[in-house]
């Protein structure tokens, strides 16, 4: 069980949250296909990723947080 640190409610059980996916920074709409392909398909394996989480059983807020994929510890 993950304990997710909500910025408003503090640490809570992961069952209170809805996972919103990776927080990918997309290119501008006018960028080339090669740039979009690089962002969407050729990401390097990272040890830490940024994710969106929604606290559905608490404050009902979306927030972005970093998680270490090896230890599952949240940062910042």
C-alpha positions as CSV (number, residue, x, y, z in Angstrom):
1,X,0.0,0.0,0.0
2,X,1.3,3.4,-1.0
3,X,1.0,6.3,1.4
4,X,0.5,9.4,-0.8
5,X,1.3,12.8,0.6
6,X,-1.7,15.0,-0.2
7,X,-0.7,18.7,0.0
8,X,-3.9,19.5,1.8
9,X,-4.7,16.5,3.9
10,X,-1.3,14.9,4.6
11,X,-0.3,11.3,4.0
12,X,-3.2,9.1,3.1
13,X,-3.8,5.5,1.8
14,X,-3.6,5.1,-2.0
15,X,-7.2,3.8,-2.0
16,X,-8.4,7.4,-1.4
17,X,-6.8,8.6,-4.7
18,X,-7.3,8.3,-8.4
19,X,-4.2,8.0,-10.6
20,X,-4.1,10.7,-13.3
21,X,-1.2,9.5,-15.3
22,X,2.3,10.7,-16.0
23,X,2.8,14.5,-15.9
24,X,4.3,14.7,-19.4
25,X,5.3,18.2,-20.7
26,X,3.9,18.2,-24.3
27,X,5.5,20.3,-27.0
28,X,3.7,23.3,-28.6
29,X,1.2,22.6,-31.3
30,X,3.4,23.9,-34.1
31,X,6.3,21.5,-33.3
32,X,7.4,18.9,-35.9
33,X,6.3,15.3,-35.9
34,X,9.9,14.3,-34.9
35,X,9.6,16.4,-31.7
36,X,6.2,14.9,-30.8
37,X,7.5,11.4,-31.5
38,X,10.5,12.0,-29.2
39,X,8.2,13.1,-26.4
40,X,5.6,10.4,-26.7
41,X,7.5,7.4,-27.9
42,X,11.2,7.7,-27.1
43,X,11.2,8.7,-23.4
44,X,14.2,7.3,-21.5
45,X,13.6,5.0,-18.6
46,X,13.7,7.2,-15.6
47,X,14.2,6.4,-11.9
48,X,11.8,9.2,-10.9
49,X,8.7,10.3,-12.7
50,X,6.2,13.1,-12.3
51,X,2.6,12.0,-11.8
52,X,-0.9,13.5,-11.4
53,X,-3.1,12.3,-8.5
54,X,-6.7,13.2,-7.6
55,X,-7.7,12.9,-3.9
56,X,-11.3,11.7,-4.5
57,X,-12.0,10.6,-1.0
58,X,-10.6,13.7,0.7
59,X,-10.1,17.3,-0.4
60,X,-11.0,16.5,-4.1
61,X,-7.9,18.3,-5.4
62,X,-5.6,17.3,-8.3
63,X,-1.9,17.6,-7.6
64,X,1.4,16.8,-9.3
65,X,4.2,14.9,-7.4
66,X,7.4,13.0,-8.1
67,X,7.7,9.3,-7.3
68,X,10.8,7.1,-7.3
69,X,10.0,4.0,-9.4
70,X,12.4,1.8,-7.6
71,X,11.4,2.6,-4.0
72,X,8.0,4.1,-4.6
73,X,8.9,7.0,-2.3
74,X,7.3,10.3,-3.1
75,X,9.4,13.4,-3.4
76,X,8.3,17.0,-3.0
